[in-house]
Amino acid sequence: MKMHSLLLAVCCSVGAIAGTVPREQISADAKWVVHLDVDSLLETQLGKFVGRELVDPKASKLSAALKQQFELDLDWRQIHSLTAYGTDFKDPAKANGVLLVRSGLDVGGALATVFEKLQANGGGAEVPLRKVQDQPFPIYSFQDSVFGAALGPELFALAHSRAQLEKAQRILSGQAANLASTTSLPDRAGQPSGFLTVAIADTAAAGAGLPPQARLLKDALGAQLIAGEKSDKLFVNAALDARDAAVAVQLQQALQGVIAFAQLTELDNKELKQLAQAAKVGGNEKTVTLDVQVPVTDVIDRMGKPQKKRRAQAQKPAECQ
């Protein structure tokens, strides 16, 4: 593994989001939030499969490389949660946003160790890792495009700029307004709890780049999606807030029409048709809801097909010998 890829993996592998969305840690002007509760995910059938089959094989290689080159021991299962939020809908490489990683890992200490060892070895052109600030807290920069800092005992933050990290620190210290002080992204107590939450405050801006079939989002004020697992079913619950009751009825009818079309049309995509058959549209007053439940075993089987195919291909040379 090249050194710069290794360092980037160290930064990106640290993170997770736990329990409910940590609104007090998110900027009041956030336009979108994505919260992944890793602890809850790993307690589900789907999470156990993902951890065992998809994450563990890659994480073990990364851990071995970190151990060999920097004498670091990092266990990804110590990650508790990941929370990402942004104040616009720009391209991810240019977006104004922050990723908060809550874990039992000392990421700040690990970066300090890597930096010190690189300094002792004379650095290198392939490792553009710099410490751009010592006080009031250390900030590290990777290729001047990703900035990272420890903002608490169990909290590490990543952003595209130093200014975004400094603002994140002010939010955590109470010197800047947080999401809990606003209603732009309402806390929907009525929705089920899950391991993934996605919330959007300005669906018109978010849907601007979507295909015409999805432009109905422009008629909604906000949206929230929650995914989780319950009683051997993987569920997705989405809620759309409309401007008024009339718009809510239009949104509900539009969703019902899309689902009916998918159910009645002869589709080659069986998975899509099954999703349409499992979808239910509802709502009240200014809110429209969409619920989908599918057997978690079906999802795991679908996700496991590429792994089974690769294993079969890997066994062929041995069988031919």
Secondary structure as UniProt FT lines:
FT   HELIX           3..12
FT   HELIX           23..25
FT   TURN            28..29
FT   STRAND          32..37
FT   HELIX           38..42
FT   HELIX           45..49
FT   HELIX           50..55
FT   HELIX           56..70
FT   HELIX           76..78
FT   STRAND          79..86
FT   TURN            92..94
FT   STRAND          97..103
FT   HELIX           107..120
FT   TURN            121..122
FT   TURN            125..126
FT   STRAND          129..133
FT   STRAND          139..142
FT   TURN            143..145
FT   STRAND          146..152
FT   TURN            153..154
FT   STRAND          155..159
FT   HELIX           162..172
FT   TURN            173..174
FT   HELIX           179..181
FT   TURN            189..190
FT   STRAND          196..200
FT   HELIX           203..206
FT   TURN            207..209
FT   HELIX           212..219
FT   STRAND          220..230
FT   TURN            231..232
FT   STRAND          233..242
FT   HELIX           245..264
FT   HELIX           270..278
FT   STRAND          279..284
FT   TURN            285..286
FT   STRAND          287..295
FT   HELIX           296..320
//
